[in-house]
Amino acid sequence: MRGRFITLEGLDGAGKSTHLIHLVDRLRKQGKTVVQTREPGGTPLGEKLRTLLLSEPMHLETEALLMFAARREHLAQVIVPALERGDWVVCDRFTDASFAYQGGGRGLALSKLATLERWVQGDLDPDLTLLFDVETDIALGRVQQMNRELDRFEQEKKEFFDRVRSAYLDRARQNPARVRVIDGRRTIAEIQKELEEITITLCE
């Protein structure tokens, strides 16, 4: 039986990474074998591309192509084999992030992203996408409190992240059966309770 593919999306500071750990733990307690991974990255080559993408200035189309190159390798080496084994895959970001950041944030034509999406992943979409949503000011404030060096995406201005958030919400409206919007303004306990309810439903 094919495994399930779950992705987590949202602005940095929306709570995505924190709750990913909890989600993976809950699924494992439900008896699932879970592969936890991330994008860009997830493979040795993908992690090298991640370092370039987060640190080196580049043309917008180069950025998008490298994102999808890392994704193609990720799918071939990690995601598809895991799903075929019957494992569950939980991934920190996937193609929705490209539509949000390269499309919404940077302004790359959505038609180009759609072409890359079809070419790289074919008809493989996540079974469920959890979009952690908070207002941009809240997300940026949380990132600043992390007291660490910011990558080149995190150094963008508020207007960039406003566009990213808007693009994410557009994707959610376009894919209501797949994308579930999680209100990231609530307490950790409240969000974890919702995630537990989701995992129970998924595992039925």
Secondary structure, DSSP 8 states (H G I E B T S, - for coil): ----EEEEEE-TTSSHHHHHHHHHHHHHHTT--EEEEESS-SSHHHHHHHHHHHHS---HHHHHHHHHHHHHHHIIIIIHHHHHHT-EEEEE--HHHHIIIIIIIT---HHHHHHHHHHHHTT---SEEEEEE--HHHHHHHHHHT-S---TTTTS-HHHHHHHHHHHHHHHHH-TTTEEEEETTS-HHHHHHHHHHHHHHHH-
